[in-house]
Amino acid sequence: MKPFEEVLKPDPRNLYYGDLACGTRITVRHRYAELSGVALGPNVPVPIKDYFGTLQDLCLYGWYAYEFYGVAFFLSFTAIEMGLKIRLSKSPNDKRMLHELLQEALKKKLISPRGFTHIRGIRQTAARDLRRMRRFEGLRKSQLPKSDYLAILQKAIPRLRNAYAHPTAQAIHLPHEAIFSLRFAAEFINQLFP
C-alpha cells in the first residue's frame, strides 16, 4: 500500500504526460474530462451502466495509483461479457461462456466494425500504406492480405480476458491503454443495445 500521507498525491508516472512543446501537463481534471467522454447509450441496461461507471472511477483513480489502469483494462472485458450475458441470455440458468456468447453476437450481426471509432484510423492507415505499396512495389489489389476484424475480436477478447483473469504477473498499462479499452467496451456494449 501507499503510505497514508501519499494517498491523495498523484502517482509520479502520471506526471510524465502532457504537451511538453506547450509546457502543459495532464492533470486529474484532464483525465476526468477524457473519461467522462466515454459513455454508454441510453438503451444500455442500468446494471451495466452502474458497473461501467465503477470502471470509469477506477480508471480515474489510476491518477493516484497507476496500477489501477491495468485493473480497468481487464475489467473492460468483463463489462463486455456482462453486456453479452444480459443481451443474449435465454434464462437465468444460461451457463454459456464468453466465447460462446461472443460467437452468437457475431453470428447475429449485433457487432459491426463500423461501430468502433478506432476502425476509421486503422482504415485510413491501411489505405495510406496501400497507396505507398502500389506506388513503390507495384502491388496489385488482389495481392493484399485481407483481415476480418470481427474474427480477430472473436479470438482476442476471450484470450485477453482470460490472461487477466488468470495472471502470472501484475499487468501495468499506460493511461491511454486503459481509456482505449473502456472506449472499446462502451462501443461494443452500445452496439448490443442500439
KOLKE-351547 format. One record per residue (C-alpha): residue in one letter; residue number from 1; x, y, z. Coordinates in Angstrom, 3 decimals. Example, Ala and Ser with C-alpha at 12.3 -4.5 7.8 and 13.67 -1.06 7.14 Angstrom:
<pts>
+-----+-----+----------+----------+----------+
! res !   n !        u !        v !        w !
+-----+-----+----------+----------+----------+
!   A !   1 !   12.300 !   -4.500 !    7.800 !
!   S !   2 !   13.670 !   -1.060 !    7.140 !
+-----+-----+----------+----------+----------+
</pts>
This chain:
<pts>
+-----+-----+----------+----------+----------+
! res !   n !        u !        v !        w !
+-----+-----+----------+----------+----------+
!   M !   1 !    0.000 !    0.000 !    0.000 !
!   K !   2 !    0.972 !    3.574 !   -0.454 !
!   P !   3 !    1.873 !    5.404 !    2.734 !
!   F !   4 !   -1.190 !    7.231 !    4.063 !
!   E !   5 !    0.442 !   10.619 !    3.514 !
!   E !   6 !    0.687 !    9.868 !   -0.237 !
!   V !   7 !   -2.836 !    8.535 !   -0.822 !
!   L !   8 !   -4.108 !   11.755 !   -2.438 !
!   K !   9 !   -0.883 !   12.553 !   -4.279 !
!   P !  10 !   -0.705 !   11.760 !   -7.990 !
!   D !  11 !    1.314 !    8.719 !   -8.927 !
!   P !  12 !    4.502 !   10.302 !  -10.308 !
!   R !  13 !    4.231 !    8.260 !  -13.527 !
!   N !  14 !    1.112 !   10.237 !  -14.462 !
!   L !  15 !    3.069 !   13.476 !  -14.382 !
!   Y !  16 !    5.116 !   12.494 !  -17.448 !
!   Y !  17 !    2.178 !   13.015 !  -19.787 !
!   G !  18 !    1.317 !   16.250 !  -21.474 !
!   D !  19 !    2.247 !   18.540 !  -24.295 !
!   L !  20 !    5.800 !   19.454 !  -23.470 !
!   A !  21 !    6.047 !   21.727 !  -26.533 !
!   C !  22 !    3.350 !   23.915 !  -24.997 !
!   G !  23 !    4.599 !   23.425 !  -21.463 !
!   T !  24 !    1.311 !   21.877 !  -20.300 !
!   R !  25 !    0.887 !   18.831 !  -18.117 !
!   I !  26 !   -2.028 !   16.456 !  -17.902 !
!   T !  27 !   -3.953 !   16.832 !  -14.651 !
!   V !  28 !   -6.592 !   14.744 !  -12.938 !
!   R !  29 !   -9.136 !   17.216 !  -14.386 !
!   H !  30 !   -7.934 !   16.342 !  -17.918 !
!   R !  31 !   -8.212 !   12.636 !  -17.135 !
!   Y !  32 !  -11.754 !   13.162 !  -15.760 !
!   A !  33 !  -12.814 !   15.020 !  -18.901 !
!   E !  34 !  -11.392 !   12.281 !  -21.095 !
!   L !  35 !  -13.148 !    9.526 !  -19.148 !
!   S !  36 !  -16.464 !   11.350 !  -18.941 !
!   G !  37 !  -16.443 !   11.455 !  -22.750 !
!   V !  38 !  -16.675 !    7.654 !  -22.805 !
!   A !  39 !  -20.383 !    6.956 !  -22.471 !
!   L !  40 !  -22.896 !    4.180 !  -22.769 !
!   G !  41 !  -26.027 !    4.752 !  -24.834 !
!   P !  42 !  -29.497 !    5.381 !  -23.417 !
!   N !  43 !  -30.712 !    1.823 !  -24.132 !
!   V !  44 !  -27.963 !    0.094 !  -22.142 !
!   P !  45 !  -29.487 !   -1.542 !  -19.023 !
!   V !  46 !  -28.820 !    0.141 !  -15.676 !
!   P !  47 !  -26.787 !   -2.736 !  -14.160 !
!   I !  48 !  -24.272 !   -2.425 !  -16.998 !
!   K !  49 !  -24.194 !    1.382 !  -16.683 !
!   D !  50 !  -23.546 !    1.097 !  -12.938 !
!   Y !  51 !  -20.728 !   -1.391 !  -13.478 !
!   F !  52 !  -19.226 !    0.727 !  -16.231 !
!   G !  53 !  -19.353 !    3.843 !  -14.030 !
!   T !  54 !  -17.329 !    1.951 !  -11.438 !
!   L !  55 !  -14.748 !    1.127 !  -14.126 !
!   Q !  56 !  -14.540 !    4.788 !  -15.124 !
!   D !  57 !  -13.982 !    5.729 !  -11.473 !
!   L !  58 !  -11.320 !    3.045 !  -11.145 !
!   C !  59 !   -9.548 !    4.370 !  -14.226 !
!   L !  60 !   -9.795 !    7.922 !  -12.877 !
!   Y !  61 !   -8.246 !    6.820 !   -9.579 !
!   G !  62 !   -5.359 !    5.459 !  -11.620 !
!   W !  63 !   -4.220 !    9.077 !  -11.288 !
!   Y !  64 !   -3.340 !    8.212 !   -7.692 !
!   A !  65 !   -2.496 !    4.502 !   -8.076 !
!   Y !  66 !   -1.049 !    3.770 !  -11.527 !
!   E !  67 !   -1.716 !    0.036 !  -11.197 !
!   F !  68 !   -5.462 !    0.744 !  -11.423 !
!   Y !  69 !   -5.055 !    1.307 !  -15.167 !
!   G !  70 !   -4.236 !   -2.393 !  -15.590 !
!   V !  71 !   -7.254 !   -3.381 !  -13.498 !
!   A !  72 !   -9.524 !   -1.072 !  -15.538 !
!   F !  73 !   -8.110 !   -2.581 !  -18.741 !
!   F !  74 !   -9.004 !   -6.102 !  -17.554 !
!   L !  75 !  -12.424 !   -5.190 !  -16.222 !
!   S !  76 !  -13.401 !   -3.564 !  -19.517 !
!   F !  77 !  -13.513 !   -7.120 !  -20.928 !
!   T !  78 !  -15.717 !   -8.273 !  -18.057 !
!   A !  79 !  -18.068 !   -5.380 !  -18.887 !
!   I !  80 !  -18.296 !   -6.734 !  -22.449 !
!   E !  81 !  -19.060 !  -10.177 !  -21.049 !
!   M !  82 !  -21.744 !   -8.707 !  -18.784 !
!   G !  83 !  -23.315 !   -6.924 !  -21.765 !
!   L !  84 !  -23.320 !  -10.128 !  -23.803 !
!   K !  85 !  -24.883 !  -12.120 !  -20.966 !
!   I !  86 !  -27.655 !   -9.598 !  -20.385 !
!   R !  87 !  -28.350 !   -9.185 !  -24.115 !
!   L !  88 !  -28.194 !  -12.856 !  -25.131 !
!   S !  89 !  -29.063 !  -14.991 !  -22.099 !
!   K !  90 !  -32.176 !  -17.010 !  -22.670 !
!   S !  91 !  -32.731 !  -17.771 !  -18.986 !
!   P !  92 !  -31.173 !  -17.061 !  -15.582 !
!   N !  93 !  -29.628 !  -20.551 !  -15.780 !
!   D !  94 !  -27.793 !  -19.802 !  -19.045 !
!   K !  95 !  -24.230 !  -21.040 !  -18.408 !
!   R !  96 !  -22.689 !  -20.107 !  -21.759 !
!   M !  97 !  -19.210 !  -18.698 !  -21.541 !
!   L !  98 !  -17.772 !  -15.544 !  -23.102 !
!   H !  99 !  -16.564 !  -17.289 !  -26.261 !
!   E ! 100 !  -19.992 !  -18.779 !  -26.969 !
!   L ! 101 !  -21.819 !  -15.521 !  -26.292 !
!   L ! 102 !  -19.407 !  -13.581 !  -28.467 !
!   Q ! 103 !  -19.828 !  -16.126 !  -31.259 !
!   E ! 104 !  -23.629 !  -15.760 !  -31.087 !
!   A ! 105 !  -23.455 !  -11.941 !  -31.107 !
!   L ! 106 !  -21.245 !  -12.005 !  -34.203 !
!   K ! 107 !  -23.431 !  -14.601 !  -35.916 !
!   K ! 108 !  -26.490 !  -12.412 !  -35.284 !
!   K ! 109 !  -24.527 !   -9.422 !  -36.639 !
!   L ! 110 !  -25.052 !   -7.436 !  -33.438 !
!   I ! 111 !  -21.462 !   -6.173 !  -33.686 !
!   S ! 112 !  -20.035 !   -4.339 !  -36.695 !
!   P ! 113 !  -16.569 !   -2.892 !  -37.297 !
!   R ! 114 !  -18.333 !    0.375 !  -38.163 !
!   G ! 115 !  -19.430 !    0.640 !  -34.536 !
!   F ! 116 !  -15.843 !    1.253 !  -33.365 !
!   T ! 117 !  -14.346 !    4.720 !  -33.742 !
!   H ! 118 !  -10.758 !    3.431 !  -33.869 !
!   I ! 119 !  -11.509 !    1.483 !  -37.063 !
!   R ! 120 !  -11.576 !    4.720 !  -39.057 !
!   G ! 121 !   -7.948 !    5.375 !  -38.113 !
!   I ! 122 !   -6.975 !    1.801 !  -38.925 !
!   R ! 123 !   -8.638 !    2.051 !  -42.337 !
!   Q ! 124 !   -7.003 !    5.400 !  -43.091 !
!   T ! 125 !   -3.580 !    3.987 !  -42.207 !
!   A ! 126 !   -4.213 !    0.860 !  -44.305 !
!   A ! 127 !   -5.314 !    2.975 !  -47.288 !
!   R ! 128 !   -2.209 !    5.149 !  -46.983 !
!   D ! 129 !    0.028 !    2.073 !  -46.750 !
!   L ! 130 !   -1.739 !    0.520 !  -49.739 !
!   R ! 131 !   -1.111 !    3.619 !  -51.836 !
!   R ! 132 !    2.583 !    3.501 !  -50.890 !
!   M ! 133 !    2.893 !   -0.202 !  -51.674 !
!   R ! 134 !    1.208 !    0.237 !  -55.036 !
!   R ! 135 !    3.437 !    3.173 !  -55.905 !
!   F ! 136 !    6.750 !    1.724 !  -54.747 !
!   E ! 137 !    6.263 !   -2.017 !  -55.073 !
!   G ! 138 !    3.811 !   -2.278 !  -57.948 !
!   L ! 139 !    1.470 !   -4.252 !  -55.702 !
!   R ! 140 !   -1.925 !   -5.077 !  -57.132 !
!   K ! 141 !   -5.063 !   -5.011 !  -55.032 !
!   S ! 142 !   -5.555 !   -8.777 !  -55.322 !
!   Q ! 143 !   -2.165 !   -9.354 !  -53.647 !
!   L ! 144 !   -3.150 !   -7.657 !  -50.403 !
!   P ! 145 !   -3.951 !   -9.795 !  -47.389 !
!   K ! 146 !   -7.488 !   -9.380 !  -46.120 !
!   S ! 147 !   -8.279 !   -9.079 !  -42.448 !
!   D ! 148 !  -11.556 !   -9.846 !  -40.760 !
!   Y ! 149 !  -11.804 !   -7.553 !  -37.751 !
!   L ! 150 !  -14.702 !   -9.461 !  -36.204 !
!   A ! 151 !  -12.874 !  -12.788 !  -36.476 !
!   I ! 152 !   -9.912 !  -11.174 !  -34.744 !
!   L ! 153 !  -12.198 !   -9.893 !  -31.971 !
!   Q ! 154 !  -13.758 !  -13.322 !  -31.562 !
!   K ! 155 !  -10.348 !  -14.747 !  -30.683 !
!   A ! 156 !   -8.792 !  -11.749 !  -28.936 !
!   I ! 157 !  -11.486 !  -10.777 !  -26.423 !
!   P ! 158 !  -11.650 !  -14.168 !  -24.644 !
!   R ! 159 !   -7.857 !  -14.509 !  -24.715 !
!   L ! 160 !   -7.318 !  -11.070 !  -23.207 !
!   R ! 161 !   -9.992 !  -11.579 !  -20.559 !
!   N ! 162 !   -8.566 !  -14.994 !  -19.638 !
!   A ! 163 !   -4.983 !  -13.730 !  -19.500 !
!   Y ! 164 !   -6.002 !  -11.129 !  -16.933 !
!   A ! 165 !   -8.383 !  -13.438 !  -15.060 !
!   H ! 166 !   -5.585 !  -15.969 !  -14.579 !
!   P ! 167 !   -2.474 !  -13.809 !  -14.167 !
!   T ! 168 !    1.101 !  -14.928 !  -13.773 !
!   A ! 169 !    2.302 !  -11.379 !  -13.063 !
!   Q ! 170 !    0.865 !   -7.946 !  -12.417 !
!   A ! 171 !   -0.056 !   -6.101 !  -15.587 !
!   I ! 172 !    0.828 !   -2.436 !  -15.788 !
!   H ! 173 !   -0.866 !   -0.400 !  -18.502 !
!   L ! 174 !   -0.497 !    3.158 !  -19.645 !
!   P ! 175 !   -3.423 !    5.507 !  -19.042 !
!   H ! 176 !   -4.286 !    5.755 !  -22.739 !
!   E ! 177 !   -4.439 !    1.947 !  -22.997 !
!   A ! 178 !   -6.923 !    1.753 !  -20.133 !
!   I ! 179 !   -9.029 !    4.569 !  -21.577 !
!   F ! 180 !   -8.940 !    2.927 !  -25.021 !
!   S ! 181 !  -10.157 !   -0.356 !  -23.513 !
!   L ! 182 !  -13.029 !    1.442 !  -21.775 !
!   R ! 183 !  -13.957 !    3.240 !  -25.004 !
!   F ! 184 !  -13.781 !   -0.062 !  -26.893 !
!   A ! 185 !  -16.019 !   -1.742 !  -24.290 !
!   A ! 186 !  -18.520 !    1.134 !  -24.419 !
!   E ! 187 !  -18.695 !    0.998 !  -28.219 !
!   F ! 188 !  -19.097 !   -2.787 !  -28.114 !
!   I ! 189 !  -21.853 !   -2.624 !  -25.481 !
!   N ! 190 !  -23.615 !    0.250 !  -27.260 !
!   Q ! 191 !  -23.914 !   -1.975 !  -30.344 !
!   L ! 192 !  -25.595 !   -4.666 !  -28.246 !
!   F ! 193 !  -28.244 !   -2.174 !  -27.095 !
!   P ! 194 !  -28.851 !    0.206 !  -30.046 !
+-----+-----+----------+----------+----------+
</pts>
